[in-house]
Amino acid sequence: MKAAVVNEFKKKLEIKDVPMPKAGYGEIVVKIEASGVCHTDLHAAHGDWPVKPKLPLVPGHEGTGTVVEVGENVSHIKVGDRVGIPWLYSACGHCEFCLTGRETLCKDQLNSGYSIDGAYAEYCLANANYVVKIPDNISFIDAAPLFCAGVTTYKALKVSKAKPGDWVAIFGIGGLGHLAVQYAKAMGFNVIAVDILEEKLTLAKELGADLTVNGKETDVSKFIQEKVGGAHASVCVAVSKIAFNQAYSCLRRGGVCVPVGLPPENMEIPIFDTVLNAIQVIGSIVGTRKDLQETLQFAAEGKVKSIIEVRKLEEINEIFEELEHGKVNGRIVVDMSKS
């Protein structure tokens, strides 16, 4: 089968034939119809993070497709089911995190397209217990970005503890942020969109943002404090220290800041203000299978839709270059039928 393979960090991916996967105990094989391209895939291909992925590696953790083979001891998934393969390939199932519904914190987890070969391929192996079924009225292409970008932003909003009617500030209206605005509106929040590009702010307004503010031209904290008395919560998906500082300082007393983006710099948190104002800073990492089901349901109800550019697998190196230079608007999805 055809796959895009990382043979060496920071080198171009190679499109080549690799062996077909075979479903083992508790596993399934999925014929990939679409595969979302995430910035994490670029980090994996470059070996940017302290814990390195395996090599050679087939990236991809936003794969959607049809089950074509079911292994032993799999009863809830059958051939022909439409499923998606998320970042969390599997977890141990018995640690304190798994047992308390926090499986994405499991220390023994495996990750699709990182520690296990992912979905930049015609067929992909998956753990049957960790795939999530796709509602019939969502296409494979529309569903793909929701398996990472969608669930990541939805979970961050859940973690923020915001209630319907609260003011929530979203920092960075890109691949994740444009989804965060839609999920926030669907959850009943008032949304403030923050970015440094006017076209992104225009998009946010079109997606339902109640207020927009240019973080480069305006004192964001002063603007939000004066307009609404401070945000009840903020979600920072921008990979920027400045954006994080703004996401923190725009909060009202008792507010919650949820960092999601991973800037290379260290972030300083003012302890005096944090204590005095009872501010909470809560990290949020992807989402559980239950979060994914809820994420997909919003899309099935027509409340959320990713802005997508469809490309071919053979263009993956060009796509990575565009990602690296910030030239991607919305999300890119590889359509395997065109490859």
Secondary structure, DSSP 8 states (H G I E B T S, - for coil): -EEEEB-STTS--EEEE-------TTEEEEEEEEEEE-HHHHHHHHT-SSS---SSB---S-EEEEEEEE-TT--S--TT-EEEE-SEEE--SSSHHHHTT-GGG-TT-EEBTTTB--SSBSEEEEETTT-EE--TTS-HHHHGGGGTHHHHHHHHHHHTT--TT-EEEEE--STTHHHHHHHHHHTT-EEEEEES-HHHHHHHHHTT-SEEEETTTS-HHHHHHHHHSSEEEEEE-SS-HHHHHHHHHTEEEEEEEEE-S--SS-----HHHHHHTT-EE----S--HHHHHHHHHHHHTTS----EEEE-GGGHHHHHHHHHTT---SEEEEEGGG-
